[in-house]
């Protein structure tokens, strides 16, 4: 199983963010990045096997059991975990 992860999580940049889409073939649905914003660059997230997450972003490990639709944000002395139903809705096709 894989997560989508931004290389910036290895830089020490905070906060660490994660959100979980529905599980798809070979993927957990998790997308994890550091900083305030997500890039629109299609290469921003890299596929990473969950077994390597401990080296890349160990703080994310404790949130992997959250179901699809959940998010987390972790910074120095701060943690927030919340349900975001917009993650589960498909964008309208025009």
PLY file of the C-alpha trace (Angstrom):
ply
format ascii 1.0
element vertex 94
property float x
property float y
property float z
element edge 93
property int vertex1
property int vertex2
end_header
0.00 0.00 0.00
1.19 3.50 -0.83
0.68 7.05 0.38
1.09 10.21 -1.66
3.77 12.29 0.03
5.46 15.60 -0.68
9.23 15.68 -0.47
9.00 18.80 1.70
8.08 16.65 4.74
11.76 15.76 4.96
12.85 19.40 5.32
11.52 20.08 8.82
8.91 22.50 7.49
5.79 22.71 9.67
2.93 22.08 9.92
2.62 18.50 8.72
-0.74 17.96 7.00
-2.53 14.81 5.94
-5.86 13.98 4.38
-7.39 10.69 3.38
-9.33 10.02 0.21
-11.12 6.68 -0.31
-8.85 3.66 -0.70
-8.04 2.70 -4.28
-6.09 -0.20 -5.77
-2.65 -0.21 -4.14
-3.13 3.14 -2.39
-4.23 4.02 1.13
-5.83 7.30 0.07
-3.44 9.29 2.28
-1.77 12.47 1.02
0.80 14.03 3.35
2.68 17.33 2.97
4.44 20.02 4.99
3.72 23.73 5.10
0.65 25.88 4.77
-0.23 25.17 1.14
-0.56 22.24 -1.23
1.03 22.74 -4.62
-1.03 22.29 -7.78
2.06 20.81 -9.46
1.13 17.26 -10.52
4.54 16.01 -9.32
4.15 17.52 -5.81
3.10 14.15 -4.33
5.28 11.11 -4.80
4.10 7.53 -4.22
5.72 5.99 -1.14
5.19 2.56 0.37
3.82 2.86 3.91
6.77 0.86 5.22
9.06 3.83 4.38
6.88 6.41 6.10
8.78 5.98 9.37
11.90 7.41 7.71
10.07 10.12 5.77
7.47 11.38 8.27
7.16 9.36 11.49
4.66 11.83 13.00
2.08 10.73 10.41
2.14 7.07 11.50
-0.31 7.50 14.37
-2.99 8.93 12.04
-2.96 6.21 9.37
-5.85 4.37 11.04
-8.24 7.27 10.45
-10.91 6.45 7.86
-11.38 8.26 4.55
-12.65 11.81 4.94
-10.37 12.65 7.86
-7.54 15.17 8.06
-4.78 16.00 10.49
-2.44 18.91 11.10
0.55 18.71 13.45
2.95 21.49 14.40
5.13 22.34 17.38
2.92 21.71 20.40
-0.25 21.64 18.30
-2.41 18.83 16.92
-5.76 18.95 15.15
-7.74 16.04 13.70
-11.10 16.59 11.98
-13.60 15.11 9.58
-13.90 16.89 6.23
-16.77 15.45 4.13
-15.63 17.46 1.09
-12.76 14.98 0.67
-15.28 12.26 -0.16
-17.27 14.14 -2.78
-16.32 13.78 -6.41
-15.78 17.07 -8.28
-18.51 17.91 -10.76
-17.64 17.02 -14.32
-18.40 19.88 -16.67
0 1
1 2
2 3
3 4
4 5
5 6
6 7
7 8
8 9
9 10
10 11
11 12
12 13
13 14
14 15
15 16
16 17
17 18
18 19
19 20
20 21
21 22
22 23
23 24
24 25
25 26
26 27
27 28
28 29
29 30
30 31
31 32
32 33
33 34
34 35
35 36
36 37
37 38
38 39
39 40
40 41
41 42
42 43
43 44
44 45
45 46
46 47
47 48
48 49
49 50
50 51
51 52
52 53
53 54
54 55
55 56
56 57
57 58
58 59
59 60
60 61
61 62
62 63
63 64
64 65
65 66
66 67
67 68
68 69
69 70
70 71
71 72
72 73
73 74
74 75
75 76
76 77
77 78
78 79
79 80
80 81
81 82
82 83
83 84
84 85
85 86
86 87
87 88
88 89
89 90
90 91
91 92
92 93
